[in-house]
Amino acid sequence: MDRLRALQVLVEVAERGSLTQAAEALGMSRAMVSRYLEHVETWLGARLLQRTTRRVSLTEAGSAALLRARQMLDLAREAEAAAGAPQQQARGRLRVTASASLAQACLAAAVAEFLAQHPACEVELVVVERAVNLVEERIDLAVRISNQLDPGLVARPLGRFASVLCAAPAYLASAPALAVPADLRQHRCVTHAYVNRTDYALQHQGEWLRVPVRAVLQSNDAAVMRSAALAGAGLAILPSYLVADDLRAGRLRRVLPDCEPESHGVHGVYLSRQYQPLALRLLLDALAERLGAALAQADAAARS
């Protein structure tokens, strides 16, 4: 039995959650779909699917197999393209995850430009505010903001961005004076639920300081923090890519300019350097170029 066809059946069943729907999409009988699934389970020596009366779901082994199945199908398509044409064409569907603020401010535009150059590719951009399990959630690429990645992950640096301590003019007009880092203790602050939750880390005159702050509002989403800061809720440390336009327009004002919050790296995280689909390799190249340039431009605009 054709193993590539069996892998294609596995992918269709996993994505649709139904043997009947997969059979319709593939133009074969439900019985033939079942035979292909039995074949791939026998081939891999593991139960890949849990079947109920309403839905089919993946086992843990099935989730791992699905990722490899997609990679093998992508490689097969690339091999066919290379044999039939002098130049390979990237094709296939990629699931990419990122935080909401980064996706909205920079990533969506970079992905759109990539898709314009590679019309046979598709991207599903999954917005989450947590580190996802790439295998369990069938993610091809996670764009993560971090300075301390898990050493077991395969990652490619895509850029860095500065953070800005800022507030709305309306808040500053009625707030206590703010001249030195210690003055932060007297201010209302909007903080991130996972980073600088109860204190601010700032570099001042070559030394790092941690100043306790009063967090009147916390959120796990930088875009929500920006909205709160614009509404006058208090001081906030926000990514330059998110507030560069606000600073330029005067909607937010930078405070304590001689105090620099920690900058952050942006990385493309994926499962393996081997058997990497052409579409994923090209997307990583595009993001390293376009996302890195966009972040650097935002940094310059925020400091000007």
Number of C-alpha atoms within 10 A of each C-alpha: 9 9 12 14 14 22 22 20 25 27 19 20 25 20 15 15 18 18 24 17 15 23 19 12 13 15 10 12 14 17 12 13 23 17 15 21 22 14 17 23 19 12 11 12 10 14 16 24 20 11 14 9 5 7 12 17 18 21 16 15 16 23 20 17 22 24 19 15 20 21 19 18 18 21 16 14 19 20 12 12 16 13 11 10 9 8 9 15 17 21 19 20 15 20 17 22 25 24 22 17 20 22 19 14 16 20 21 15 15 19 22 13 14 22 15 10 11 16 12 13 18 17 17 13 18 14 15 14 14 12 13 15 10 20 18 16 12 17 21 25 22 23 24 23 20 13 13 8 14 9 7 7 11 14 21 15 16 23 21 20 22 22 20 29 21 23 28 24 18 16 19 19 9 8 13 13 12 15 12 12 17 13 14 21 14 14 19 20 28 30 28 21 15 12 12 18 19 18 18 22 17 20 16 16 10 9 8 14 17 14 16 16 22 18 20 13 18 18 15 16 17 24 20 16 24 26 11 21 25 22 16 19 20 25 31 28 27 24 25 25 24 22 24 22 15 16 21 14 10 12 16 26 20 18 17 17 13 13 20 19 22 16 14 16 16 22 24 23 22 20 17 11 10 7 11 16 23 19 23 21 12 14 22 22 15 17 24 19 14 21 24 18 16 20 24 18 15 21 21 14 16 22 14 9
